[in-house]
Amino acid sequence: MAVTVRIPTPLRKLTAGADEVSIEAENIGAMIDNLEAAHAGLKERLCDDKGEIRRFVNVYLNDEDVRFLKGRDTELKDGDEVSIVPAIAGGC
Amino acid sequence: MSESIVRALKCRECGHEYKIEPTHVCEFCFGPLEVVYDYDKLQGKFTRELIESRPQNMWRYKELLPIDGEPKVGANNGYTPLVKADRLAKALGVKELYIKNDSVCYPTLSFKDRVVSVALSKAVEFGFKTVACASTGNLAGSVAANAAAAGLESYVFIPEDLEQGKVLGAAIFGTNVIGIRGQYDDVNRLCSEVAGKYGWAFVNVNVRPFYAEGSKTLGYEMMEQLGWKAPKHVVVPMASGSLCTKVDKSIKEFIKLGLVEDNQTAVYGAQATGCSPISKSVKDGTDMIHPVKANTIAKSLAIGNPADGYYANQVMKESGGYAEDISDEEIITAMKLLAETEGIFAETAGGVTLGCAQKMIESGRIPRDESIVLCITGNGLKTQEAVLNEVNKPRIINASLKEFDVLAEADGVQ
């Protein structure tokens, strides 16, 4: 199944400037692996040495933070939209 | 004193350095970027006398802010009272208590005027014409006002359910207010994507490293106003956790520059129980911050996924501080206590700070016989909904002395 992944500005150098890419994947973990296969270097930006999503990387499936779903095991279906967003601050 | 001591932007995670430009995350690891300085260049030149000779605004510490030369925006911002709070101290059973009162910060009555003036000064230096922000309210008002005064176009993005005072307090400046269906974390996510697409200076996205530095001035003022001393204990409200880290940084910088002695200041953080991911991590003794869905009347602190949470956690642990959280009812009780003892009407976040401090004093985390500073960061007139039904309504009578006599007698007035 194909999902659309929105790529944040700091990572677009790795996607030849593309702000969206289409990826086949069953779940978020596989999506990251397949992103890496298509655009080498992306995985180490998104995940730490243990393969966990980095502290300052937020991954949203449609409008939900995958940390509130099943993390890397979160299942994907055709047409889903995934956003990768660096954490940013507000408030105090 | 014309040479800037700003060295670079440095990733807090991997240490990679970047030149000074409008960017906020490390291209390599997504870690947040922080302004770093060559403090050695200031040795012996940045003195108490020099600072004291300058006008009473936040720019008296301009060498420690990441701007080139003079501020382009917000030249009068900052410098709020440090109130010795003796009546509140008595109520809490402590010896030496101060309120750093940013509920009267110029021009929009919150500490955000500090960060915004740095962010917008930097935005002008970079050549931006439009400025924007994701906001829980105070930031929106401050961006709108300071942008208006500087002749900049502005867009402010807020959750749609914000308090009326905060919406009005932004809209009056002729800004473009965009209400987002959802919580602050949703607004934040959208803004991160908008910032990537439009060529604007988003104060808490692409110019955030500069913006965040403005918070240090609250700490500098606190120490100068204490007679060039750091307090033993300082309590700050936490949303993203940024202020907690910057107050700590301000103290370390003043120590490094010989402006104050190291007083082993412990930094404490305050959150509302309905949104307490940082406090929870400190109380659980972990450095893992688990994002939450925010649900509290302290909307200015309602950030469920705090970007600086990890660093705030480290500051509290390393300085010997702690964190607490309190319920919405306790927030209101604390707002009233502050108002009735010190005549200060703080916003809900101020209630959070005081209520959490009280809890930590009672639990023995904060000793009763050492100096304590509470940082009040916003004004209660902007969050009136929280206390609208908690205060006495006016008693209505005719303009008749007889009627007042009846009332006064009922009150037991002699």
Interface residues (C-beta under 8 A of the other chain):
Chain A: R6 P8 T9 P10 K13 D19 R45 L46 R54 R55 F56 V57 N58 Y60 D63 D65 R67 F68 S83 V85 P86 A87 I88 A89 G90 G91 C92
Chain B: E13 T23 H24 V25 C26 E27 F28 C29 F30 G31 P32 F111 C133 A134 S135 T136 L139 G182 Y184 D185 D186 N188 R189 C191 S192 E193 A195 G196 K197 N204 V205 R208 A212 S215 V236 P237 M238 A239 S240 G241 S242 L243 I289 H290 P291 K293 S300 L301 A302 I303 N305 P306 A307 D308 Y310 A349 T377
